[in-house]
């Protein structure tokens, strides 16, 4: 199995090559492991369906999802994995979206920043 650190480096390279990740945020993306903020039980898309994906059942697929440039679905119709929901209601943001939001922030050393979100991690 490919180590999370290799997956992370590959994700960073892809985001950088696409122009989504600026040099100012590159080291932070390399230092913070995305999979540590993803619940062990999530949802994956299979065509039009949403299916439960549990880390303990298929860690490779779970890590693939963690480091793909896609949102990781954490809740469906107000239920965690195992329910029969069809509508996504919560997710971990796509890496490229996070990178672009950080660049738009135009943060400078010494600034204080308050980020308010749902905190799915």
Buried (B, 14 or more C-beta within 10 A) or exposed (E): EEEBEEBBBEBBEBBBEEEBBEEEBBEEBBEEBBBEBBBEBBBBEEEEEBEBBBBEEEBEEBBBBBBBBBBBBBBBEEEBBEBEBEEBEBBBBBBBEBBBEBBEEEEEEEEEEEEEEEEBE
